[in-house]
């Protein structure tokens, strides 16, 4: 349903969207409207975070940070950072 793209590939995504049929754009816009209350509002965001932290449900996913990412104490994974299933 969604897109995942790096900054380097953002131009290719824009080209793909430009060439997409109107029906696909309409379908994606409807999906975004449906997710809006649970993902793009203050309360919805807090609920997603709560669900992830309390019981691992919801739509948040833990991922290893990109190489070169630095935490407060140095490169990830930082031993102070809570472990993630992705580590």
PyMOL Python script that loads the backbone (N, CA, C, O; Angstrom):
from pymol import cmd

cmd.read_pdbstr("""\
ATOM      1  N   UNK A   1       0.825  -1.186   0.000  1.00  0.00           N
ATOM      2  CA  UNK A   1       0.000   0.000   0.000  1.00  0.00           C
ATOM      3  C   UNK A   1       0.871   1.252   0.000  1.00  0.00           C
ATOM      4  O   UNK A   1       0.574   2.207  -0.717  1.00  0.00           O
ATOM      5  N   UNK A   2       1.936   1.262   0.790  1.00  0.00           N
ATOM      6  CA  UNK A   2       2.714   2.484   0.936  1.00  0.00           C
ATOM      7  C   UNK A   2       4.000   2.456   0.151  1.00  0.00           C
ATOM      8  O   UNK A   2       4.245   1.569  -0.667  1.00  0.00           O
ATOM      9  N   UNK A   3       4.806   3.446   0.423  1.00  0.00           N
ATOM     10  CA  UNK A   3       6.102   3.558  -0.227  1.00  0.00           C
ATOM     11  C   UNK A   3       7.177   3.662   0.828  1.00  0.00           C
ATOM     12  O   UNK A   3       6.969   4.260   1.884  1.00  0.00           O
ATOM     13  N   UNK A   4       8.300   3.093   0.550  1.00  0.00           N
ATOM     14  CA  UNK A   4       9.493   3.272   1.357  1.00  0.00           C
ATOM     15  C   UNK A   4      10.590   3.641   0.379  1.00  0.00           C
ATOM     16  O   UNK A   4      10.879   2.893  -0.555  1.00  0.00           O
ATOM     17  N   UNK A   5      11.202   4.797   0.598  1.00  0.00           N
ATOM     18  CA  UNK A   5      12.175   5.268  -0.375  1.00  0.00           C
ATOM     19  C   UNK A   5      13.269   6.047   0.336  1.00  0.00           C
ATOM     20  O   UNK A   5      13.015   6.752   1.313  1.00  0.00           O
ATOM     21  N   UNK A   6      14.489   5.911  -0.166  1.00  0.00           N
ATOM     22  CA  UNK A   6      15.591   6.706   0.367  1.00  0.00           C
ATOM     23  C   UNK A   6      15.608   8.045  -0.361  1.00  0.00           C
ATOM     24  O   UNK A   6      14.993   8.196  -1.417  1.00  0.00           O
ATOM     25  N   UNK A   7      16.303   8.995   0.201  1.00  0.00           N
ATOM     26  CA  UNK A   7      16.392  10.316  -0.423  1.00  0.00           C
ATOM     27  C   UNK A   7      17.003  10.193  -1.823  1.00  0.00           C
ATOM     28  O   UNK A   7      16.593  10.889  -2.752  1.00  0.00           O
ATOM     29  N   UNK A   8      17.978   9.305  -1.958  1.00  0.00           N
ATOM     30  CA  UNK A   8      18.639   9.131  -3.258  1.00  0.00           C
ATOM     31  C   UNK A   8      17.676   8.641  -4.340  1.00  0.00           C
ATOM     32  O   UNK A   8      17.877   8.923  -5.521  1.00  0.00           O
ATOM     33  N   UNK A   9      16.635   7.913  -3.947  1.00  0.00           N
ATOM     34  CA  UNK A   9      15.692   7.348  -4.925  1.00  0.00           C
ATOM     35  C   UNK A   9      14.377   8.106  -4.984  1.00  0.00           C
ATOM     36  O   UNK A   9      13.421   7.644  -5.608  1.00  0.00           O
ATOM     37  N   UNK A  10      14.320   9.263  -4.340  1.00  0.00           N
ATOM     38  CA  UNK A  10      13.069  10.015  -4.285  1.00  0.00           C
ATOM     39  C   UNK A  10      12.607  10.454  -5.685  1.00  0.00           C
ATOM     40  O   UNK A  10      11.409  10.452  -5.968  1.00  0.00           O
ATOM     41  N   UNK A  11      13.536  10.823  -6.544  1.00  0.00           N
ATOM     42  CA  UNK A  11      13.185  11.225  -7.912  1.00  0.00           C
ATOM     43  C   UNK A  11      12.481  10.102  -8.668  1.00  0.00           C
ATOM     44  O   UNK A  11      11.519  10.340  -9.399  1.00  0.00           O
ATOM     45  N   UNK A  12      12.966   8.883  -8.487  1.00  0.00           N
ATOM     46  CA  UNK A  12      12.342   7.732  -9.152  1.00  0.00           C
ATOM     47  C   UNK A  12      10.923   7.519  -8.637  1.00  0.00           C
ATOM     48  O   UNK A  12      10.033   7.150  -9.402  1.00  0.00           O
ATOM     49  N   UNK A  13      10.710   7.750  -7.339  1.00  0.00           N
ATOM     50  CA  UNK A  13       9.360   7.633  -6.785  1.00  0.00           C
ATOM     51  C   UNK A  13       8.438   8.674  -7.393  1.00  0.00           C
ATOM     52  O   UNK A  13       7.300   8.366  -7.748  1.00  0.00           O
ATOM     53  N   UNK A  14       8.915   9.894  -7.513  1.00  0.00           N
ATOM     54  CA  UNK A  14       8.090  10.943  -8.126  1.00  0.00           C
ATOM     55  C   UNK A  14       7.717  10.588  -9.561  1.00  0.00           C
ATOM     56  O   UNK A  14       6.583  10.822  -9.978  1.00  0.00           O
ATOM     57  N   UNK A  15       8.648  10.030 -10.316  1.00  0.00           N
ATOM     58  CA  UNK A  15       8.354   9.602 -11.687  1.00  0.00           C
ATOM     59  C   UNK A  15       7.301   8.497 -11.687  1.00  0.00           C
ATOM     60  O   UNK A  15       6.388   8.496 -12.513  1.00  0.00           O
ATOM     61  N   UNK A  16       7.441   7.552 -10.746  1.00  0.00           N
ATOM     62  CA  UNK A  16       6.467   6.453 -10.663  1.00  0.00           C
ATOM     63  C   UNK A  16       5.071   6.985 -10.361  1.00  0.00           C
ATOM     64  O   UNK A  16       4.089   6.537 -10.953  1.00  0.00           O
ATOM     65  N   UNK A  17       4.983   7.942  -9.436  1.00  0.00           N
ATOM     66  CA  UNK A  17       3.683   8.518  -9.102  1.00  0.00           C
ATOM     67  C   UNK A  17       3.113   9.317 -10.270  1.00  0.00           C
ATOM     68  O   UNK A  17       1.908   9.288 -10.518  1.00  0.00           O
ATOM     69  N   UNK A  18       3.970  10.021 -10.974  1.00  0.00           N
ATOM     70  CA  UNK A  18       3.518  10.812 -12.124  1.00  0.00           C
ATOM     71  C   UNK A  18       2.911   9.913 -13.195  1.00  0.00           C
ATOM     72  O   UNK A  18       1.942  10.286 -13.856  1.00  0.00           O
ATOM     73  N   UNK A  19       3.489   8.728 -13.360  1.00  0.00           N
ATOM     74  CA  UNK A  19       3.025   7.804 -14.396  1.00  0.00           C
ATOM     75  C   UNK A  19       1.886   6.896 -13.923  1.00  0.00           C
ATOM     76  O   UNK A  19       1.286   6.193 -14.736  1.00  0.00           O
ATOM     77  N   UNK A  20       1.582   6.901 -12.637  1.00  0.00           N
ATOM     78  CA  UNK A  20       0.541   6.025 -12.101  1.00  0.00           C
ATOM     79  C   UNK A  20      -0.833   6.445 -12.625  1.00  0.00           C
ATOM     80  O   UNK A  20      -1.091   7.634 -12.813  1.00  0.00           O
ATOM     81  N   UNK A  21      -1.710   5.472 -12.860  1.00  0.00           N
ATOM     82  CA  UNK A  21      -3.064   5.813 -13.305  1.00  0.00           C
ATOM     83  C   UNK A  21      -3.842   6.544 -12.201  1.00  0.00           C
ATOM     84  O   UNK A  21      -3.571   6.370 -11.014  1.00  0.00           O
ATOM     85  N   UNK A  22      -4.792   7.345 -12.610  1.00  0.00           N
ATOM     86  CA  UNK A  22      -5.600   8.104 -11.652  1.00  0.00           C
ATOM     87  C   UNK A  22      -6.270   7.187 -10.630  1.00  0.00           C
ATOM     88  O   UNK A  22      -6.425   7.565  -9.469  1.00  0.00           O
ATOM     89  N   UNK A  23      -6.665   5.990 -11.051  1.00  0.00           N
ATOM     90  CA  UNK A  23      -7.333   5.069 -10.126  1.00  0.00           C
ATOM     91  C   UNK A  23      -6.406   4.672  -8.976  1.00  0.00           C
ATOM     92  O   UNK A  23      -6.861   4.526  -7.841  1.00  0.00           O
ATOM     93  N   UNK A  24      -5.121   4.498  -9.255  1.00  0.00           N
ATOM     94  CA  UNK A  24      -4.176   4.145  -8.189  1.00  0.00           C
ATOM     95  C   UNK A  24      -3.988   5.322  -7.229  1.00  0.00           C
ATOM     96  O   UNK A  24      -3.938   5.129  -6.014  1.00  0.00           O
ATOM     97  N   UNK A  25      -3.887   6.521  -7.762  1.00  0.00           N
ATOM     98  CA  UNK A  25      -3.738   7.706  -6.916  1.00  0.00           C
ATOM     99  C   UNK A  25      -4.977   7.880  -6.036  1.00  0.00           C
ATOM    100  O   UNK A  25      -4.862   8.182  -4.848  1.00  0.00           O
ATOM    101  N   UNK A  26      -6.149   7.690  -6.617  1.00  0.00           N
ATOM    102  CA  UNK A  26      -7.398   7.792  -5.857  1.00  0.00           C
ATOM    103  C   UNK A  26      -7.438   6.757  -4.743  1.00  0.00           C
ATOM    104  O   UNK A  26      -7.836   7.068  -3.620  1.00  0.00           O
ATOM    105  N   UNK A  27      -7.032   5.538  -5.041  1.00  0.00           N
ATOM    106  CA  UNK A  27      -7.011   4.462  -4.044  1.00  0.00           C
ATOM    107  C   UNK A  27      -6.036   4.794  -2.920  1.00  0.00           C
ATOM    108  O   UNK A  27      -6.358   4.593  -1.748  1.00  0.00           O
ATOM    109  N   UNK A  28      -4.864   5.292  -3.253  1.00  0.00           N
ATOM    110  CA  UNK A  28      -3.861   5.636  -2.241  1.00  0.00           C
ATOM    111  C   UNK A  28      -4.316   6.822  -1.384  1.00  0.00           C
ATOM    112  O   UNK A  28      -4.075   6.843  -0.177  1.00  0.00           O
ATOM    113  N   UNK A  29      -4.965   7.796  -1.997  1.00  0.00           N
ATOM    114  CA  UNK A  29      -5.476   8.943  -1.231  1.00  0.00           C
ATOM    115  C   UNK A  29      -6.541   8.488  -0.236  1.00  0.00           C
ATOM    116  O   UNK A  29      -6.579   8.968   0.897  1.00  0.00           O
ATOM    117  N   UNK A  30      -7.410   7.558  -0.659  1.00  0.00           N
ATOM    118  CA  UNK A  30      -8.443   7.036   0.238  1.00  0.00           C
ATOM    119  C   UNK A  30      -7.807   6.280   1.406  1.00  0.00           C
ATOM    120  O   UNK A  30      -8.264   6.391   2.543  1.00  0.00           O
ATOM    121  N   UNK A  31      -6.763   5.517   1.126  1.00  0.00           N
ATOM    122  CA  UNK A  31      -6.071   4.783   2.191  1.00  0.00           C
ATOM    123  C   UNK A  31      -5.424   5.754   3.176  1.00  0.00           C
ATOM    124  O   UNK A  31      -5.454   5.519   4.384  1.00  0.00           O
ATOM    125  N   UNK A  32      -4.843   6.839   2.675  1.00  0.00           N
ATOM    126  CA  UNK A  32      -4.227   7.839   3.551  1.00  0.00           C
ATOM    127  C   UNK A  32      -5.276   8.519   4.429  1.00  0.00           C
ATOM    128  O   UNK A  32      -5.032   8.770   5.610  1.00  0.00           O
ATOM    129  N   UNK A  33      -6.447   8.817   3.852  1.00  0.00           N
ATOM    130  CA  UNK A  33      -7.532   9.422   4.642  1.00  0.00           C
ATOM    131  C   UNK A  33      -7.996   8.469   5.748  1.00  0.00           C
ATOM    132  O   UNK A  33      -8.295   8.896   6.863  1.00  0.00           O
ATOM    133  N   UNK A  34      -8.050   7.176   5.426  1.00  0.00           N
ATOM    134  CA  UNK A  34      -8.495   6.184   6.403  1.00  0.00           C
ATOM    135  C   UNK A  34      -7.499   6.080   7.571  1.00  0.00           C
ATOM    136  O   UNK A  34      -7.908   5.918   8.721  1.00  0.00           O
ATOM    137  N   UNK A  35      -6.204   6.171   7.278  1.00  0.00           N
ATOM    138  CA  UNK A  35      -5.181   6.066   8.314  1.00  0.00           C
ATOM    139  C   UNK A  35      -4.940   7.363   9.073  1.00  0.00           C
ATOM    140  O   UNK A  35      -4.314   7.357  10.133  1.00  0.00           O
ATOM    141  N   UNK A  36      -5.422   8.448   8.549  1.00  0.00           N
ATOM    142  CA  UNK A  36      -5.123   9.757   9.124  1.00  0.00           C
ATOM    143  C   UNK A  36      -5.408   9.858  10.622  1.00  0.00           C
ATOM    144  O   UNK A  36      -4.526  10.297  11.360  1.00  0.00           O
ATOM    145  N   UNK A  37      -6.589   9.478  11.113  1.00  0.00           N
ATOM    146  CA  UNK A  37      -6.855   9.636  12.546  1.00  0.00           C
ATOM    147  C   UNK A  37      -5.928   8.805  13.441  1.00  0.00           C
ATOM    148  O   UNK A  37      -5.568   9.242  14.534  1.00  0.00           O
ATOM    149  N   UNK A  38      -5.539   7.604  12.981  1.00  0.00           N
ATOM    150  CA  UNK A  38      -4.739   6.714  13.826  1.00  0.00           C
ATOM    151  C   UNK A  38      -3.235   6.876  13.641  1.00  0.00           C
ATOM    152  O   UNK A  38      -2.457   6.296  14.397  1.00  0.00           O
ATOM    153  N   UNK A  39      -2.816   7.654  12.648  1.00  0.00           N
ATOM    154  CA  UNK A  39      -1.388   7.772  12.389  1.00  0.00           C
ATOM    155  C   UNK A  39      -0.885   9.211  12.277  1.00  0.00           C
ATOM    156  O   UNK A  39       0.302   9.455  12.495  1.00  0.00           O
ATOM    157  N   UNK A  40      -1.731  10.148  11.952  1.00  0.00           N
ATOM    158  CA  UNK A  40      -1.273  11.513  11.663  1.00  0.00           C
ATOM    159  C   UNK A  40      -1.926  12.571  12.541  1.00  0.00           C
ATOM    160  O   UNK A  40      -1.978  13.746  12.179  1.00  0.00           O
ATOM    161  N   UNK A  41      -2.425  12.145  13.700  1.00  0.00           N
ATOM    162  CA  UNK A  41      -2.930  13.098  14.686  1.00  0.00           C
ATOM    163  C   UNK A  41      -2.107  12.897  15.957  1.00  0.00           C
ATOM    164  O   UNK A  41      -1.471  11.857  16.130  1.00  0.00           O
ATOM    165  N   UNK A  42      -2.118  13.872  16.828  1.00  0.00           N
ATOM    166  CA  UNK A  42      -1.374  13.771  18.077  1.00  0.00           C
ATOM    167  C   UNK A  42      -1.815  12.536  18.862  1.00  0.00           C
ATOM    168  O   UNK A  42      -0.978  11.735  19.279  1.00  0.00           O
ATOM    169  N   UNK A  43      -3.116  12.377  19.064  1.00  0.00           N
ATOM    170  CA  UNK A  43      -3.623  11.246  19.842  1.00  0.00           C
ATOM    171  C   UNK A  43      -3.332   9.922  19.156  1.00  0.00           C
ATOM    172  O   UNK A  43      -2.971   8.948  19.816  1.00  0.00           O
ATOM    173  N   UNK A  44      -3.484   9.875  17.838  1.00  0.00           N
ATOM    174  CA  UNK A  44      -3.206   8.645  17.102  1.00  0.00           C
ATOM    175  C   UNK A  44      -1.745   8.243  17.200  1.00  0.00           C
ATOM    176  O   UNK A  44      -1.434   7.062  17.352  1.00  0.00           O
ATOM    177  N   UNK A  45      -0.849   9.213  17.115  1.00  0.00           N
ATOM    178  CA  UNK A  45       0.583   8.937  17.236  1.00  0.00           C
ATOM    179  C   UNK A  45       0.913   8.400  18.623  1.00  0.00           C
ATOM    180  O   UNK A  45       1.647   7.421  18.755  1.00  0.00           O
ATOM    181  N   UNK A  46       0.364   9.047  19.667  1.00  0.00           N
ATOM    182  CA  UNK A  46       0.598   8.562  21.029  1.00  0.00           C
ATOM    183  C   UNK A  46       0.065   7.146  21.207  1.00  0.00           C
ATOM    184  O   UNK A  46       0.694   6.331  21.882  1.00  0.00           O
ATOM    185  N   UNK A  47      -1.079   6.844  20.616  1.00  0.00           N
ATOM    186  CA  UNK A  47      -1.650   5.505  20.719  1.00  0.00           C
ATOM    187  C   UNK A  47      -0.763   4.476  20.022  1.00  0.00           C
ATOM    188  O   UNK A  47      -0.578   3.374  20.538  1.00  0.00           O
ATOM    189  N   UNK A  48      -0.215   4.818  18.860  1.00  0.00           N
ATOM    190  CA  UNK A  48       0.689   3.892  18.165  1.00  0.00           C
ATOM    191  C   UNK A  48       1.931   3.616  19.012  1.00  0.00           C
ATOM    192  O   UNK A  48       2.380   2.474  19.110  1.00  0.00           O
ATOM    193  N   UNK A  49       2.485   4.666  19.624  1.00  0.00           N
ATOM    194  CA  UNK A  49       3.667   4.492  20.469  1.00  0.00           C
ATOM    195  C   UNK A  49       3.324   3.631  21.681  1.00  0.00           C
ATOM    196  O   UNK A  49       4.078   2.724  22.033  1.00  0.00           O
ATOM    197  N   UNK A  50       2.190   3.910  22.321  1.00  0.00           N
ATOM    198  CA  UNK A  50       1.766   3.123  23.484  1.00  0.00           C
ATOM    199  C   UNK A  50       1.599   1.653  23.119  1.00  0.00           C
ATOM    200  O   UNK A  50       2.081   0.773  23.832  1.00  0.00           O
ATOM    201  N   UNK A  51       0.920   1.391  22.015  1.00  0.00           N
ATOM    202  CA  UNK A  51       0.698   0.003  21.599  1.00  0.00           C
ATOM    203  C   UNK A  51       2.021  -0.713  21.345  1.00  0.00           C
ATOM    204  O   UNK A  51       2.170  -1.882  21.703  1.00  0.00           O
ATOM    205  N   UNK A  52       2.975  -0.028  20.736  1.00  0.00           N
ATOM    206  CA  UNK A  52       4.279  -0.627  20.456  1.00  0.00           C
ATOM    207  C   UNK A  52       5.027  -0.932  21.755  1.00  0.00           C
ATOM    208  O   UNK A  52       5.570  -2.024  21.922  1.00  0.00           O
ATOM    209  N   UNK A  53       5.051   0.042  22.677  1.00  0.00           N
ATOM    210  CA  UNK A  53       5.818  -0.133  23.911  1.00  0.00           C
ATOM    211  C   UNK A  53       5.173  -1.113  24.883  1.00  0.00           C
ATOM    212  O   UNK A  53       5.876  -1.848  25.577  1.00  0.00           O
ATOM    213  N   UNK A  54       3.844  -1.134  24.942  1.00  0.00           N
ATOM    214  CA  UNK A  54       3.165  -1.978  25.925  1.00  0.00           C
ATOM    215  C   UNK A  54       3.111  -3.437  25.481  1.00  0.00           C
ATOM    216  O   UNK A  54       3.424  -4.333  26.265  1.00  0.00           O
ATOM    217  N   UNK A  55       2.721  -3.683  24.246  1.00  0.00           N
ATOM    218  CA  UNK A  55       2.558  -5.091  23.850  1.00  0.00           C
ATOM    219  C   UNK A  55       3.075  -5.419  22.455  1.00  0.00           C
ATOM    220  O   UNK A  55       2.786  -6.495  21.930  1.00  0.00           O
ATOM    221  N   UNK A  56       3.826  -4.520  21.853  1.00  0.00           N
ATOM    222  CA  UNK A  56       4.436  -4.823  20.551  1.00  0.00           C
ATOM    223  C   UNK A  56       3.462  -4.865  19.396  1.00  0.00           C
ATOM    224  O   UNK A  56       3.780  -5.413  18.341  1.00  0.00           O
ATOM    225  N   UNK A  57       2.275  -4.295  19.573  1.00  0.00           N
ATOM    226  CA  UNK A  57       1.313  -4.277  18.477  1.00  0.00           C
ATOM    227  C   UNK A  57       1.318  -2.894  17.836  1.00  0.00           C
ATOM    228  O   UNK A  57       2.176  -2.069  18.147  1.00  0.00           O
ATOM    229  N   UNK A  58       0.388  -2.644  16.966  1.00  0.00           N
ATOM    230  CA  UNK A  58       0.329  -1.375  16.257  1.00  0.00           C
ATOM    231  C   UNK A  58       1.145  -1.441  14.984  1.00  0.00           C
ATOM    232  O   UNK A  58       1.542  -2.519  14.544  1.00  0.00           O
ATOM    233  N   UNK A  59       1.391  -0.293  14.399  1.00  0.00           N
ATOM    234  CA  UNK A  59       2.063  -0.253  13.112  1.00  0.00           C
ATOM    235  C   UNK A  59       3.513   0.208  13.170  1.00  0.00           C
ATOM    236  O   UNK A  59       4.164   0.302  12.129  1.00  0.00           O
ATOM    237  N   UNK A  60       4.036   0.498  14.359  1.00  0.00           N
ATOM    238  CA  UNK A  60       5.435   0.873  14.473  1.00  0.00           C
ATOM    239  C   UNK A  60       6.308  -0.366  14.385  1.00  0.00           C
ATOM    240  O   UNK A  60       5.955  -1.419  14.915  1.00  0.00           O
ATOM    241  N   UNK A  61       7.437  -0.243  13.724  1.00  0.00           N
ATOM    242  CA  UNK A  61       8.383  -1.339  13.590  1.00  0.00           C
ATOM    243  C   UNK A  61       9.763  -0.836  13.981  1.00  0.00           C
ATOM    244  O   UNK A  61      10.138   0.293  13.663  1.00  0.00           O
ATOM    245  N   UNK A  62      10.502  -1.669  14.662  1.00  0.00           N
ATOM    246  CA  UNK A  62      11.860  -1.345  15.065  1.00  0.00           C
ATOM    247  C   UNK A  62      12.810  -1.787  13.957  1.00  0.00           C
ATOM    248  O   UNK A  62      12.713  -2.903  13.447  1.00  0.00           O
ATOM    249  N   UNK A  63      13.726  -0.897  13.596  1.00  0.00           N
ATOM    250  CA  UNK A  63      14.712  -1.211  12.557  1.00  0.00           C
ATOM    251  C   UNK A  63      16.089  -0.779  13.020  1.00  0.00           C
ATOM    252  O   UNK A  63      16.225   0.142  13.826  1.00  0.00           O
ATOM    253  N   UNK A  64      17.097  -1.441  12.512  1.00  0.00           N
ATOM    254  CA  UNK A  64      18.462  -1.045  12.800  1.00  0.00           C
ATOM    255  C   UNK A  64      18.702   0.310  12.145  1.00  0.00           C
ATOM    256  O   UNK A  64      18.381   0.489  10.970  1.00  0.00           O
ATOM    257  N   UNK A  65      19.263   1.271  12.887  1.00  0.00           N
ATOM    258  CA  UNK A  65      19.549   2.574  12.274  1.00  0.00           C
ATOM    259  C   UNK A  65      20.556   2.417  11.133  1.00  0.00           C
ATOM    260  O   UNK A  65      21.351   1.478  11.138  1.00  0.00           O
ATOM    261  N   UNK A  66      20.528   3.315  10.169  1.00  0.00           N
ATOM    262  CA  UNK A  66      21.475   3.234   9.054  1.00  0.00           C
ATOM    263  C   UNK A  66      22.914   3.327   9.552  1.00  0.00           C
ATOM    264  O   UNK A  66      23.179   3.943  10.583  1.00  0.00           O
ATOM    265  N   UNK A  67      23.829   2.723   8.829  1.00  0.00           N
ATOM    266  CA  UNK A  67      25.244   2.814   9.169  1.00  0.00           C
ATOM    267  C   UNK A  67      25.666   4.267   9.289  1.00  0.00           C
ATOM    268  O   UNK A  67      25.251   5.108   8.492  1.00  0.00           O
ATOM    269  N   UNK A  68      26.470   4.554  10.261  1.00  0.00           N
ATOM    270  CA  UNK A  68      26.930   5.927  10.443  1.00  0.00           C
ATOM    271  C   UNK A  68      26.037   6.745  11.357  1.00  0.00           C
ATOM    272  O   UNK A  68      26.406   7.852  11.748  1.00  0.00           O
ATOM    273  N   UNK A  69      24.854   6.214  11.708  1.00  0.00           N
ATOM    274  CA  UNK A  69      23.971   6.928  12.618  1.00  0.00           C
ATOM    275  C   UNK A  69      24.615   6.940  13.993  1.00  0.00           C
ATOM    276  O   UNK A  69      25.159   5.932  14.445  1.00  0.00           O
ATOM    277  N   UNK A  70      24.550   8.072  14.643  1.00  0.00           N
ATOM    278  CA  UNK A  70      25.146   8.175  15.969  1.00  0.00           C
ATOM    279  C   UNK A  70      24.082   8.444  17.017  1.00  0.00           C
ATOM    280  O   UNK A  70      23.189   9.269  16.824  1.00  0.00           O
ATOM    281  N   UNK A  71      24.194   7.741  18.114  1.00  0.00           N
ATOM    282  CA  UNK A  71      23.344   7.994  19.263  1.00  0.00           C
ATOM    283  C   UNK A  71      24.053   8.959  20.195  1.00  0.00           C
ATOM    284  O   UNK A  71      25.122   9.465  19.857  1.00  0.00           O
ATOM    285  N   UNK A  72      23.485   9.222  21.351  1.00  0.00           N
ATOM    286  CA  UNK A  72      24.086  10.176  22.278  1.00  0.00           C
ATOM    287  C   UNK A  72      25.480   9.752  22.738  1.00  0.00           C
ATOM    288  O   UNK A  72      26.308  10.606  23.056  1.00  0.00           O
ATOM    289  N   UNK A  73      25.750   8.455  22.777  1.00  0.00           N
ATOM    290  CA  UNK A  73      27.047   7.992  23.263  1.00  0.00           C
ATOM    291  C   UNK A  73      27.940   7.426  22.182  1.00  0.00           C
ATOM    292  O   UNK A  73      28.986   6.857  22.496  1.00  0.00           O
ATOM    293  N   UNK A  74      27.574   7.558  20.937  1.00  0.00           N
ATOM    294  CA  UNK A  74      28.403   7.013  19.856  1.00  0.00           C
ATOM    295  C   UNK A  74      27.560   6.266  18.848  1.00  0.00           C
ATOM    296  O   UNK A  74      26.334   6.377  18.838  1.00  0.00           O
ATOM    297  N   UNK A  75      28.237   5.494  17.989  1.00  0.00           N
ATOM    298  CA  UNK A  75      27.510   4.762  16.944  1.00  0.00           C
ATOM    299  C   UNK A  75      26.558   3.728  17.538  1.00  0.00           C
ATOM    300  O   UNK A  75      26.796   3.203  18.626  1.00  0.00           O
ATOM    301  N   UNK A  76      25.485   3.444  16.818  1.00  0.00           N
ATOM    302  CA  UNK A  76      24.530   2.421  17.229  1.00  0.00           C
ATOM    303  C   UNK A  76      25.127   1.058  16.928  1.00  0.00           C
ATOM    304  O   UNK A  76      26.024   0.998  16.088  1.00  0.00           O
ATOM    305  N   UNK A  77      24.710  -0.037  17.539  1.00  0.00           N
ATOM    306  CA  UNK A  77      23.807  -0.021  18.672  1.00  0.00           C
ATOM    307  C   UNK A  77      24.538   0.412  19.933  1.00  0.00           C
ATOM    308  O   UNK A  77      25.647  -0.043  20.214  1.00  0.00           O
ATOM    309  N   UNK A  78      23.915   1.277  20.668  1.00  0.00           N
ATOM    310  CA  UNK A  78      24.449   1.798  21.911  1.00  0.00           C
ATOM    311  C   UNK A  78      23.956   0.879  23.029  1.00  0.00           C
ATOM    312  O   UNK A  78      22.762   0.589  23.088  1.00  0.00           O
ATOM    313  N   UNK A  79      24.853   0.404  23.932  1.00  0.00           N
ATOM    314  CA  UNK A  79      24.402  -0.518  24.977  1.00  0.00           C
ATOM    315  C   UNK A  79      23.341   0.074  25.901  1.00  0.00           C
ATOM    316  O   UNK A  79      22.611  -0.666  26.561  1.00  0.00           O
ATOM    317  N   UNK A  80      23.250   1.399  25.953  1.00  0.00           N
ATOM    318  CA  UNK A  80      22.243   2.031  26.800  1.00  0.00           C
ATOM    319  C   UNK A  80      20.881   2.005  26.121  1.00  0.00           C
ATOM    320  O   UNK A  80      19.846   2.042  26.787  1.00  0.00           O
ATOM    321  N   UNK A  81      20.887   1.941  24.780  1.00  0.00           N
ATOM    322  CA  UNK A  81      19.636   1.931  24.017  1.00  0.00           C
ATOM    323  C   UNK A  81      18.919   0.607  24.221  1.00  0.00           C
ATOM    324  O   UNK A  81      19.544  -0.448  24.105  1.00  0.00           O
ATOM    325  N   UNK A  82      17.615   0.631  24.524  1.00  0.00           N
ATOM    326  CA  UNK A  82      16.890  -0.638  24.662  1.00  0.00           C
ATOM    327  C   UNK A  82      17.056  -1.483  23.407  1.00  0.00           C
ATOM    328  O   UNK A  82      17.039  -0.975  22.286  1.00  0.00           O
ATOM    329  N   UNK A  83      17.213  -2.767  23.620  1.00  0.00           N
ATOM    330  CA  UNK A  83      17.397  -3.678  22.489  1.00  0.00           C
ATOM    331  C   UNK A  83      16.137  -3.764  21.657  1.00  0.00           C
ATOM    332  O   UNK A  83      15.019  -3.703  22.169  1.00  0.00           O
ATOM    333  N   UNK A  84      16.341  -3.903  20.397  1.00  0.00           N
ATOM    334  CA  UNK A  84      15.264  -3.989  19.420  1.00  0.00           C
ATOM    335  C   UNK A  84      15.365  -5.342  18.753  1.00  0.00           C
ATOM    336  O   UNK A  84      16.463  -5.881  18.610  1.00  0.00           O
ATOM    337  N   UNK A  85      14.245  -5.899  18.345  1.00  0.00           N
ATOM    338  CA  UNK A  85      14.278  -7.198  17.673  1.00  0.00           C
ATOM    339  C   UNK A  85      15.137  -7.166  16.410  1.00  0.00           C
ATOM    340  O   UNK A  85      15.600  -8.207  15.945  1.00  0.00           O
ATOM    341  N   UNK A  86      15.348  -5.981  15.859  1.00  0.00           N
ATOM    342  CA  UNK A  86      16.129  -5.878  14.631  1.00  0.00           C
ATOM    343  C   UNK A  86      17.623  -6.008  14.895  1.00  0.00           C
ATOM    344  O   UNK A  86      18.382  -6.279  13.965  1.00  0.00           O
ATOM    345  N   UNK A  87      18.065  -5.823  16.137  1.00  0.00           N
ATOM    346  CA  UNK A  87      19.505  -5.918  16.436  1.00  0.00           C
ATOM    347  C   UNK A  87      19.898  -7.359  16.430  1.00  0.00           C
ATOM    348  O   UNK A  87      21.064  -7.682  16.657  1.00  0.00           O
TER     349      UNK A  87
END
""", "prot")
cmd.dss("prot")
cmd.show_as("cartoon", "prot")
cmd.util.cbc("prot")
cmd.orient("prot")
